Amino acid sequence: MSALPTFRAIDVIRKKRDSIELTREEIEGLVNAYTRGDVPDYQVSAWLMAVVLRGMTRPETAALTDAMLRSGEVLDLSSLPQKKVDKHSTGGVGDKTSLVLAPLAAAAGIAVPMISGRGLGHTGGTLDKLEAIPGFNVNLPVTEFRRVLEACGCAMIGQTAEIAPADRKLYALRDVTGTVESPYLICASIMSKKLAEGIDALVLDVKTGSGAFMKSEKDAAFLAELMVETGERMGKQVVALITDMDQPLGKMIGNALEVIEVVEVLRGEGPGDLRELCLHLAGWMLHLGGVSKTVAEGTKLSSELISSGKALDKFRHMIELQGGDARVVDDTTRLLQARRTSQIVSPKSGVISSMQRKEDSVDPAVGIVLHKKVGERVESQEPLATVYYNSEARAEQARLLIVDSIQIADAAPAKRPLIHRVIQKSGEKH
């Protein structure tokens, strides 16, 4: 049975192939019919490829996002008195900001209902990192998710069967049909999941650089503007920050190690770049959440919440409520870590000029600690990194990864800003 009496998938495919704008009803018809199983994969594959080749208009992108959002349950969090604000990152090597921001914003009195995804390619996802905490349950049903959110102001889970089922089906199909990269499809996928959380506002961290999904700043800005406008069309406050990912964020890479770095930042320690980005993103969350009049005021308050220990307490409480061993906050040796370590030394003296991203796989107990970052001086035979591993094969794989990715030159490269620009209100840039 079709979604509408006149709906035929072939007509929607032909129109997109011929660059004719689709109506909201046509897009809804295709999404609903595919979610129900009334349209086969091969027809939707053809339509997805037509989208990749022909693009979408802004109204089409918003209509696709809305149809995917409404294919499942949209959380009603109106019973929570505070503003609901989430943050989403397009991901990159060493990006663990979500684990800092959820408890930090919650400590300021904002509700953060965070529904996250798994790792994409070389980027370990938020869920993979959380599962390095023994017992932490990322698969809570919606009722339990709501209970945790009400109790401590933040909850972090994976996408449930009830949330945007159309996205889950479409993403799996995009993954095997060479249609992942379309900014219109990326926008609809991200925004349908995020807006299904029942949020009032969203802060987007769109990465650019060699360690990011979007390599060029132009592509990152296009996606950011698309997501901001789509959110606006759907009645939400959305801001996007274009941030640098030409080298890993922080010094620790790998799920268990990144949780250690999260705890360090929440203690008021940790690497400067990670701290700076977390405080700036938190400043925007607090501003959109109505806690602070300005972003600068929100950033200052966030810093105070870390200094007072309130943000760390919130992280501990969330871990406890989601079945995890909250003792990891005070004793990080309880995390699922590798048993052996190996040092990698610099083959020559010079300055770290770049860290080009290479593909690797996600293993909760294997990781890398960088001792040097881009722009720092290194001497011959000085340690560049420590590899944490369980098997020799994995250690060798990581060693090759590091040796291949770190470039050493005579002079330091020009310093890149951590935050390139801010996009809000239909492409307004700061």
N, C-alpha and C positions, 0 to 999 in steps of 0.2 A: 504494500500500500504506500502511495506517495504522500509527501508532506502536504502538497496542494494538488487539486485535481489536474491542474495544467503543468505540474512540475515534471520535467524530464532532465535527467543529468546531462544527456548529450547536448541539450540546448545551452546549458550553463557552460559546458566545456567549450563549445563553439564560440560563444560570445566572448569568453576570456581569450581564446586563441586569436580572435579577430580584433582584440583591444576595444571591445564595446563594454561600457560600464555596466556592471551587474546591479540589480536592485537588491534592497535589503531582503525582500521576500525570496529571491532566488538564492541568495547566500544562506539564509536560514533554512530553506528547503533542502539544499545540498548537505549542510552540516547535520541537520536533524535526521535526514534519511540515512546518512552514513553512520551516524551514532547508533541508530536502530538496527543497522545491518541490511537496509533495503537497497543500498548502492554498493556495488563491488569495489574492491581495492583498485582494480585496473582503471576504472573510470575516475576515481578520485586522484589516482597517480597522474593521470593525464591532465586533470585540472590543476594539480599542484605544479606540474612542470610548466603549464601555461602561465601560472602566476609568476613563477621564477623568471620566465622569459619576457612577459608583458608588464609585470608589476601590478600594483593596485592603486586606486585613488584613495584619498583620506577617508571619504565616506564608506568605501568598500572595506577598508581596513577596520574601521570602527564597527561596521556591521558584522564582519567575521569575528572580531573579538567578542562582541555581544552575543552572537549565536553560540560560540564555544562556551562562554561564561554561563549561559542559560541552558546548556545541555545537561547541567547537573544542579547540585544544590548551591545556593548562594547563602553563606552564613548570615544569620541575623544576630548581630551583637549589640542591638539597640538597648539591651538590658544593662550593658556596661556604661556607667556614667561618663567615663573619660573618652577622649578622642582616640580613635583607632588608627595607628600609623604603622606602615611596614616599610622595609627597605629591600631592594633587590639589586644584586650585582650580576653583571653578565659574566663574571668569573675570570679567573686568571691564576697563575702559579702563586701559591702562598697566600691567597685571599681568604682570610678567616674573619673578616669584619663583622659578618652577621652574628657570630657567637659573642662578640663584644657588645654590639649595638642593641640586641634584644633586651638583655638585662639592664643595660645602661639607660635606655629610653624608659623602660618599665620603672626603674628607680626614680625617674623624674615625674612619674604619675601618668604615663601614657600606656595604653594597651597595645601590645605588639603581637598580633596573631600571625606567626610566620610559618607558611607552608612552603617547603623547599624541594629542590630536585636533587638528583644524583650528580656525580661528576660528568662533565662533558669532555671527552678526549683527555687532554693533559691536566684539566682542572679538577682537583678533588672537590666534590660537592659538600655542602653544609651537612647533609645527612651522614656522609661517610666520616666526617670529622666527629660528629656527635656520637657515632657508634664506637669510637675509640674509647669512650667513657664506659666502663663495665656496667651493664644492666640498663643503659639509657634506651628508652623505648621511643622510637620515632614513628611508630605505626599505631598511634592512638586513634580510636574512633572519634568522630566529631564531638560526641557528648563528653568524652573524657578531655579532649582538647579544650573545650569550652570551660570545663571545671578547673583545669590547670591555669588557664588564662584569667579566670575570675579570682583564683587564689593568689597568684603572684604577679599578674600583669603581663606575663609573656609566656608563650608556649611555642615549641618548634617541632613540627612534624613533617612527614613526607606527604605527597599528594595522595589523597584517599580516593576510593572508588566513587564517592559521591561528588567530588570536586572536579568540574570540567572534564567529564569522560570523553568528550569529543577531542580535547587536546591530547589525551593519552593515545587515542587511536591514530590521530593525525600525525603525532610526533613519531610514533613507531613506523608509520608509512613513509614519512619524510626521511627518516634515518636510512632506509634501504632503497630510496629512489633518487638520491642525489638532489633533494630539494630542501635541505636543512638551511642553507645560507640566505635565503630570501629575507630581507629586512621586514617585509610585510607579514610573513609567516612567523618570524621570530617575535615580532611585536604582538601579534594576536595570541601566540602561545604564552608569552610572559604575562601579558596584561589580563588575559582571561583567568589565569590561576590566581593572580594577585588580587584582582577585583572581586573574585569569589569569596575572599576572606572577610568581606563585609567591612572593609577599611574606609576611612574618610580621606586619607592622604597617603601618598607613596613617594619615597625618595629613591631614585634610581642611580646606581653607580655603574656607568658605562665605561668599560675599560678599553684602552687603546694601546697598541705597542706589540712587540714581538711575543709577549707572554699572554696576550689577550685573544679572544675569539675574533674580535674586529681589529685587524692589524692597522688599518689606516685611520687617522683622526677624522677624515672626511666621512668614512663609512660609519664610524662610531657616532658622529654628530647627527647624521641622517637618521640612524636608528633612534637616537635619543629624542630628536624632535618629533619623530613619528609616535613614540610612546607617550610623550608629554601631551601631544595634541589628541591622541586617542583617549587618554585618561580624562582630559578636559571635556571632550565630547560626551563622555559618560558621567559627567558631573563630579569628578574627583579632583583634588588638588594634587598635582604631580610636578616634581622638579627633577632634573637629571644633571648629574655632575659627570663630566668627561674626565677620567682620571688615568694616570700613567701606569702602564704595566709593561715597561721595557725591561724590567728586571723583577724578580719575585718580591712580593710585599712582605716585609719583615725578613727574618733570617732563617726561619724554620719552614721546611717543606715536608709534607707527609702528615697524615691525619692526626696521629697521637702527638707528634711534636707541635703541630699547630695549636692543639688544645693547650699545651704548656704555654705557648706564646700568648694565647688569649688570657690565661690566668695572670701572666706577667703584666699585661696591659691593664687588666682590671685591678691589679695591685698598685698601679701607678708607675710601673717599670716598663720593660719591653723596648723594642726598637723604635726609633724616632719616626720613621715614615709610617709605620702601622698606627702608632699613637696619634699622629697628626691627622691621618685620614679618618680614623674612627671618631675623633673629637669633632671634625668638620661635618661629617655625615650626621652625627648625633645632634649637632647644632641645628641642622636643617630639620631633623625629625621633631625636635622640641619646638622649633618655630612653627612648623606646619601643624603641630599638635596643640598649639595655643598656650604652651607653657612659658615661652619666651617671646618678647616683642620683636627681637631681632635674632638673626643667625649667630652673631657674635655673642650675644647674651646667652643663647642656648649652648654654645661651645664652652663658655666660661662655667655655666652651671654643670655641664657634663663633666668637666675637669674636677669640679668640687665633689660631685657624686662618686668619682673614682677615689679621690683623696680621702673621703670620709669612710670608704669601705662599703657604702650602700649598694653600689653596682655589683661588687663581688658577692655580697650577701644575696642579692637577687639571683645571680647565676647559680649559687649553691642551692637556693630554694627551688629553682626550676629543675635542676638535675634531680633533686630528691623527689619532687612531685611526678617526674617522668620515669621513676624507677631506677635511676642511675646511682652510682656510688658517689655521693657528694663529698666524700673524704678526698677525692682527687684534687679539690680546690686547695687543700692544705698540704697534700702529699701527692705530687704528680707522678711519683713512681708507681702508683696504682693504675695508671693508664696502660692500655694494651700496647706495649712497646717491644721493639726488637731486642734480642739478647746480646748482640755483638756490635762492635763499632770498628771503623777503619778510617784512618785519616788520608786525605788527598792533599799533596803538597804542590806548590807552584813550580812549574818547570823552569821559570826564569824570573828575573826582577822586572818591575814595571808598574803600570797603573791598570787596574781593571777597567777596560774600555766598554765592554758590553757583556750581557748574558743572554744569548740567543736561545729562545725556548726550543726544546726538543721534546718529542712525544715520550711519554712514559705511562706506566699503568698505576692504578691506585691499589695500595696494600696498606691496611690500617697500621701495621706494625713496622713499616719500612719508611725511612725518610732521610733527609739531608739537612744538616745545619751549616749554613754559610758563615764563614769567619770574615769574609770580605765582601763588600758591595761595590757597585759601579762607582768609579771616581777615587777609590781607596788604593793606596800604595801597597804593593806586596813584594817581598824579597824572594829570591830563589830558594826553594825548599821550605818556605814558610807555609803553614797549613792554610789551604783554601777552604776546605770543607771537611766535615765529619759525616760519614755514612753510617746509618743505623740499619742493621740487617739481621736476618736469620739464616739465609742461605748464601753460599759463596757466589752462586750464579747471579743472585740479585745484587750483591755487592759489586760484582764486576760490571753489571748492567748500569748501575748508578754511577760508578767511577767513570765509565765511558761517556755517560750523559753529561757529567760535570766538565770533564776535560774538553769535550766537544763544544759545550755551550759558553764557557768562559773565555773571553778574548783579553789578552794582555798587550798593552801598547806602551809607548814611551811617554806620551802625554795624556793628561786627563781629558775626557770628552766634555763638551758643554753640558752643564747641569740642566736636566729637564724638570719643569715644575711638576709636583705631584698632582695638583688639580689644574687641568688645562682651561676649563671654562664651565660655566653653569648655564643650563638652558631651562627656561620656564615660560609660561604664558605664550604659547604659540610661537616658539622659536626665539623669544627674547634671550639674548646672551649677556653674560656678565664676565 
